[in-house]
Amino acid sequence: MASALSRDALLAGLHDIHLPEVSATQSSINLWSDTCAAAGLALFVALAIASLLRAVSKPKPELQALSLTQQVAALLTRPEDEARLELAKLLKTYHPDRFGALRMALYRPSDKPDPAFLAQEVLRD
């Protein structure tokens, strides 16, 4: 059977416990190692966040692999304003002279060209 310690014996035993003394060198080493650990952890978190943001914000490559006709057909299924914008970008890329002629009409809020018209202009040779 285990003998029970009295309260006084327990307190007397605790008085002998002391933290080890730390020299100035050991203290600076501990500070340096803690700083390096914190910097390493911060760097890891920053890299994780950066890679997550990069994966989320990558442009969608589905239109890049398609032919011009397929790109135009895919753009015509999108909402009208989005299709108009993307078709204008294609028109500027493939036919800058036609884009220059239509440029003023693209920016008029009252008379925007129809996406089907822009698609015809992009595909016209």
C-alpha positions as CSV (number, residue, x, y, z in Angstrom):
1,M,0.0,0.0,0.0
2,A,1.3,3.4,-0.8
3,S,2.0,5.7,2.0
4,A,0.2,9.0,2.0
5,L,2.3,12.1,2.2
6,S,1.3,14.7,4.6
7,R,0.7,18.2,3.4
8,D,3.8,19.5,5.2
9,A,6.0,16.8,3.7
10,L,4.7,17.6,0.3
11,L,5.4,21.3,0.7
12,A,8.8,20.7,2.1
13,G,9.7,18.5,-1.0
14,L,8.5,21.3,-3.3
15,H,10.9,23.9,-1.8
16,D,13.9,22.0,-3.2
17,I,12.7,22.3,-6.8
18,H,14.4,25.2,-8.7
19,L,14.6,26.1,-12.3
20,P,18.1,25.8,-13.7
21,E,20.0,29.0,-14.1
22,V,20.4,30.2,-17.6
23,S,23.5,32.1,-18.7
24,A,23.4,35.1,-21.0
25,T,24.8,32.9,-23.8
26,Q,22.1,30.3,-23.4
27,S,19.5,33.0,-23.2
28,S,20.6,34.6,-26.5
29,I,20.7,31.2,-28.1
30,N,17.1,30.5,-27.0
31,L,16.0,33.9,-28.3
32,W,17.8,33.2,-31.6
33,S,16.3,29.8,-32.0
34,D,12.8,31.0,-31.1
35,T,13.1,33.9,-33.7
36,C,14.2,31.5,-36.4
37,A,11.4,29.1,-35.6
38,A,8.9,31.9,-35.8
39,A,10.3,33.2,-39.1
40,G,10.3,29.7,-40.6
41,L,6.7,29.2,-39.6
42,A,5.7,32.6,-41.0
43,L,7.5,31.8,-44.3
44,F,5.7,28.5,-44.5
45,V,2.3,30.1,-43.9
46,A,3.1,32.8,-46.5
47,L,4.1,30.3,-49.1
48,A,1.0,28.2,-48.4
49,I,-1.3,31.3,-48.8
50,A,0.5,32.4,-52.0
51,S,0.2,29.0,-53.6
52,L,-3.5,28.8,-52.6
53,L,-4.2,32.2,-54.1
54,R,-2.2,31.3,-57.3
55,A,-4.3,28.2,-57.7
56,V,-7.5,30.0,-57.2
57,S,-6.7,33.0,-59.5
58,K,-5.3,31.2,-62.5
59,P,-7.0,32.0,-65.8
60,K,-9.2,29.4,-67.2
61,P,-7.4,27.6,-70.0
62,E,-10.4,26.0,-71.7
63,L,-10.6,28.8,-74.4
64,Q,-6.9,28.8,-75.1
65,A,-6.8,25.2,-76.5
66,L,-9.7,25.8,-78.9
67,S,-9.6,27.0,-82.4
68,L,-10.9,30.5,-83.2
69,T,-14.3,29.2,-84.4
70,Q,-14.7,27.1,-81.2
71,Q,-13.7,30.1,-79.0
72,V,-16.3,32.3,-80.7
73,A,-19.0,29.6,-80.3
74,A,-18.1,29.2,-76.7
75,L,-18.2,32.9,-76.0
76,L,-21.6,33.3,-77.6
77,T,-23.1,31.0,-74.9
78,R,-21.9,33.4,-72.1
79,P,-23.9,36.4,-70.8
80,E,-24.1,39.2,-73.4
81,D,-21.8,41.7,-71.7
82,E,-19.2,39.1,-71.0
83,A,-19.4,37.8,-74.5
84,R,-19.2,41.3,-76.0
85,L,-16.0,42.0,-73.9
86,E,-14.3,38.8,-74.8
87,L,-15.2,39.0,-78.5
88,A,-13.8,42.6,-78.6
89,K,-10.6,41.2,-77.1
90,L,-10.4,38.5,-79.9
91,L,-11.2,41.1,-82.5
92,K,-8.4,43.4,-81.3
93,T,-6.0,40.4,-81.3
94,Y,-6.8,39.0,-84.7
95,H,-8.1,42.0,-86.6
96,P,-6.8,45.2,-85.1
97,D,-8.0,47.3,-88.1
98,R,-11.6,46.2,-87.7
99,F,-11.4,46.8,-84.0
100,G,-10.2,50.3,-84.7
101,A,-13.2,50.9,-86.9
102,L,-15.6,49.6,-84.3
103,R,-13.9,50.9,-81.3
104,M,-16.2,53.9,-80.8
105,A,-19.3,51.8,-81.1
106,L,-18.0,49.4,-78.5
107,Y,-17.8,52.1,-75.8
108,R,-21.2,53.8,-76.5
109,P,-23.5,52.9,-73.7
110,S,-26.6,53.4,-75.8
111,D,-25.6,51.6,-78.9
112,K,-23.5,48.5,-78.1
113,P,-22.9,46.1,-80.9
114,D,-24.5,42.7,-80.8
115,P,-22.2,39.8,-79.8
116,A,-23.3,37.9,-83.0
117,F,-22.1,40.9,-85.1
118,L,-18.8,40.9,-83.2
119,A,-18.5,37.2,-83.8
120,Q,-19.0,37.7,-87.5
121,E,-16.3,40.4,-87.5
122,V,-13.9,38.1,-85.7
123,L,-14.5,35.2,-88.1
124,R,-14.6,37.3,-91.3
125,D,-11.5,37.0,-93.5
